Amino acid sequence: MPPSLYDAIADLALEIDGYDVEFRQRTCAGDFARISVILGLGHAEPGQRGITRPCTRFSIHGDGATGAGEDVTYEIEDHRALDDEPIELPPAGSYTVDSFSDALDGTALFPGMTPSREASRSYRRWALESAALDLALKQANTNLATALGREYDPVRFLVSARLGEPPTLARVERWLDLNPEVEFKLDATSAWTPEIIDELAATEAVRILDLKGHYKHTDVDQSADPSLYRRIIEGFPDALIEDPRLTDDTLPLFEGHEHRITWDEPITGIASIKRLPFTPEWLNVKPSRFGSIETLFETIEYCLDRGIGMYGGGQTELNVGRQHLHALASLFYPAAPNDIAPCAYNDPDQASDLPRSPLPPPQAPSGLEWH
């Protein structure tokens, strides 16, 4: 019997000489502006187009190599707090990928404070564990595909967008002008009229509709709106429908369409899948929600064993974190409708020279990178 995915990398040797922690930020439109509005986060300076997305890059050095990971915590104050009280990370020395993960169990990832939201603990842990795996693979002169006995395949990706309030097709139409083959994941809201839905459906480019039914206490909570749900189900008969809130009023609408329901926000591991109202046919896999590599790999394996389709999801990573999403999608769900467009798709200005889907595999992959 072949080793599990995690067993294949758990014992990789890891030599640590030290760490660097670097705060980064970038003005984003599209996906991050969309999420920031939902969560009430982000900030914009006067005259600035878009919203500033903060991240922290963790770099781990050892044996002449560097591994990197990206903390996608949303609140800027949670990043800036590290300037005053740094994390006491595991000391320099010899580890394995697994023993480094064990060392993080006793590490205060938000020293002297409680993060603004509990999920940020998983985001930061993923940044550190992915950096450690990146370094261990490089020190072994290999990459994730080779370590797992798999191959990198071209990665299909979608472009995320929110139509605004009132909704407008301007950004969608601009992307289609630049690339008629682009595909979309869109946030649906109660403000979508039948006319908007008809126009979007006519593009034949919408693959996923996100109903955001599991967000609470935000400025744009999307309620379980039976009228909207009916319009979406009927207007996009082939699209996946993500994160509906299933109630006595909305559940009957999905009769015969259960195979189209997919989940994102609730998915943090195998236990969260088992808590769903029924076994899904699709799931959105966002590595940062899982925290540890072991939890992520166990969940991927669980889905592979049960024929549950997966697609990648991102959280507006600014650099290396997005590469990690591409690497994982390339290995496990390359042809799925992955919501992981390259970082430049989140810039306020829509450019014509961006990489197109599918992304080709790297020529000389190293570590967890996927240039």
N, C-alpha and C positions, 0 to 999 in steps of 0.2 A: 504494500500500500504506500503510495507516495506521501511525503510529508505534507502537512498543512501549509498554506501560504505563509503563515506566521513562522512556523517551524523552519521554513527554508531560509529565513533571514535572522531569526532570533539570536543565533549563536555567532553572527558575524562579529569579529573582533573590532573594538573601537578604542583608539588611543586619543585621549583628550589632553591638549596642552593649555587651552584657554578658550575664552569666549569674547565676542563683541556683540553689543546691543546697539542698534541704530534705528532711531525714529525716522520715518519717511512719511511724506504726504504728497497727494497729487489731486488736482482738480478734475473731477469726473462728472460726466453726465450719464444718461442711460441707466445702467444697472445700479450704480451706487446712489445716484440721485433718487432713483426709485425706492431703494431700500431705506435711505436716510429719511425720506418723507414718511415712509411707513412707520419707522421706529422713532421719529422725532429727533433724529441725530444730524450730525454734520453741521457745517457752517459755511457761509458765503460772505466774502468781503463786498463792500459797495462796488458795483460795476462788474463783479465777477460772474462769469457764466458757468453754472455748475456748482458743485459742492465739494469741499475738500475732504478727501478720504485719507484718514490716518492709518498707518500700519507700523509695526515694529519688526525689523529683520533681526533674527537671531543667527549669528554665525558661530560655528564651533570649529576650532582649529586643532590639528594634530597630525604629526608625522608628515609635515609639508603639504597637507591638503586642508581644504575648508568645506564644510557642509553648511547649508543655509536653510532656514525655514522662515515662514511669515505668519505673524500674529495678526489676525483679521478682526480683533476686538474693535467695536464700532466707536466707542466713546473716546475722544481725544484725551480726556483727563486720565483715563485708565492707562494710556500709553505714557503720558508725561509724568505720571507719578513715579516711574522708574528712574527719572533723573534725580529724585530726592532719596529714594530708597530702593536700590537695585536688588534684584533677586539673588539670593545666595544659592547659586547653581551647584550641582554636584562637583566636587573638587577634581582637579586634573588627575589623570591616572588611566588605568586600564579597565575597560568595561567590555560588555557585549551589548548589542542592541537591546536585548531583554533586560540585562542588569541595569543599564542606564534608565530604562523605563521604570524599573523598580525604585531606583534612586529618586526619581521625580515624585514618587508617592509621598515622600516626606518633605517635599520642597514647597515652600510658600510662594506660589506663583504671582500672588498679588500681595507683597509684603506690606504689613501695616495698614491694610485697607480691605474693604469688601468691594469686589467689582460691581459695576453698575448693573450688570445682569449676570446671572449664574452661568449662562452658556459661555461666557468669556473664559472661564476656567478651561473648558475644553479647547477653545480656540488657541489659547496660549500653550497648552500642553501639546497640541498638534504641531505648532510651530517648532517646539523644541525636539519632539520625537522625529519629525520629518527631517530636521537638520542633522540629527544624530544618524539616521538611516542614510542620508545623503553622504555624510562623511564616511561611515563604515563601508559603504559600497565603493567609494573612491579609494579608500585605503586598501581595499581588496582588488583594486584595478578592474572593477566590473560595474555593471549597471543593474537596475531593478529587473529588467526583462531577463537577462542572463541568470541572475540569482534565482529567479522563480521558474526558469526553464520555459519561458514564453517568448513571444516575439512582439515587437512594436508594429502596429498597423496604423494606417492613416486615420485621423480623427475627424469625424463629422462634428460640426458645431452650429448652434443657433445663436442669434443675436437677441438679447433681452431688451424690452422697451416697455415703458408705461406711457399711455396716451395723454395723460394730463387731465386736468379738470378746468374747463370742459374738455372732453377728449378731442384730439385732433390726430389725423393720420400723417402729419407733416414729416415726422422723423422716420416712420415706416416707409413713406413714399420716397424720401431721400435715399434711404438704403437701397431700395429697389431700383432707383435710377442709377445708383453707382454699381449695383450688382444684381441683375434680375434673378439670379439663382439663390439669393440669400433666403434663409429660413428664420422664423421668429418664435420666441416664447414671449407671450404678452400677459400683462396683468389685467384681468377683466374687472370692471367695476359696475355698479348699478347705474352709472351715468352713460354707459354704452347704450345707444339707441339701436333699434332694428336697422336703421340706415347705416350706422357705423359697422355693425356686425356684417351686413351684406357687403359693404365695401371691402372689409378685411377678408371675408371669405372668398371674394372674387380674386384676390391676389393669389390664392392657392399656396400661400407661403407660411401659414400659421400652423405650427406643429404642436404647441403646448399652450393651454390657457391656464393661468394661475389665478385661483379664486381667493387666495390669501385668507382662508377661512379659519386659521388657527392663531392669528394675531389678536392681541387683546390690549385695550387701553392705549391706543395710538390714535393719531389724528385722522387716519384714513382706514380704520378697521372696515373690512368688507364683511357685512353681515351675511347670514345664510338667507339670501334673497331668492325665493323660488322663481320669481319672474326672470331674473338674470340667469339663473341656472338653466331654466328651460330654453332661453334664447341661445345660450352657449351650446348646450347639448344638441339642439336642432340646427344651429347655424354652422357648426364645425363638426360634422358627423365623423370625421376621421382623426380629429385632434385628441391628444391626451388632456385630461382635466386634473389639475394639481390642487391638492389641499382644499377640497370642498368641506364645508361643515355639514355633516349629515344629521339632519333632524327629522322629526316626524313629517315635516312638510317637504323637505328636500330629498330624503332618501328614495321615496317612490319615483321621483323623476329619473333616477339612474337605473331603473329596472331595464335590463337588457343592455346597459352601458357600463356595468360594473368593471369590465375589462379595461375601460378607458380611464378609470380613476387611478391617480398616482399620488404619492405622498412625499413631502419634503420636510417641513418644519418639525413634525413629530419624530423623525427618524434619527436615532442616536445609537442604535445597536440592535442586536437580535431581539432583546426583550421588547423594544418599542415596536418592532414588526409584529410580534405576537399579540400586542395589545390592540392592533388595528381591528376594525369591525369584521373584516374578512381578509383572506390571503390575497395580497395584491398581485397584479400581473406586472406592474412597473413601480420602481422607486427612484427618487432623486437621491444620489449619493454625494453628500458634501463632506469630505474628509474632516474638515475642522469641527464639525458637529460631533464626531466620534471621539476626539481627544487623543486616544492612543492608537498606535499602529495595529496592535493586537486586536482591539475592538473593531477597527475598520476591516482588517483582513478576515476576521471571523465572520463579519456580516456579509462581505462580498462572497465568501465561500458558501455561506448559508443560502444566499440568493442563487448562486450558480447551481448548487445541488438541487434546488427546488424549482428551477426554471423561472425564477422571478427576474424579469427584465430590469436592467439598471441603466441610468444615464447620469452623467456627471453634472454637478452643480457647483457654482462658484460664489464667492462673497466679495467680489471686486478686489481681488488680490492685485497688487501693484507690480509684482515682478516674479520672483522665484516661486511663490505659492501657486501662481497660475501654471508654471511649468510642471509642477507636481501633479496638478489636475490633469494636464494633457498626458503625462506619462501613465497615470492610472487608467484614464479612459482608453488610451491606446492599447493597454494590455487586456482590459476586461470588458469594455463596451464601446469599441471604436465606431461602430455604425449606428449607435443609438442617437437620439436627438439631444446631444450634450449641450447644456447651457453654460459653455465655457469658452466663449469667443475670446481671442487674444486681447490683451489689456487695452490696446489702442482703440478698440471698439467702444470703450467707455469714455473716451475723450469728448469734450463738448463739440468740437468740430468733427464732422463726418468726412473722412478722407477716402479717396478713390483707390489708393495704392496699398490697402491693407491685405494681409493674407486671406485667402479664400478657403472655404471648406471644400474638401477635407484637408487638414494640415498634414503634410508629409512627415514621416518619421525622421528623427535626427540621423545624420550620417555617422556620427561617432559619439553615441550617448555615453555619459559618465555619471555615476551616482544615480540620484533621483532626478537629475536635470533632464530637460526635454527641449532643447533649443530649436 
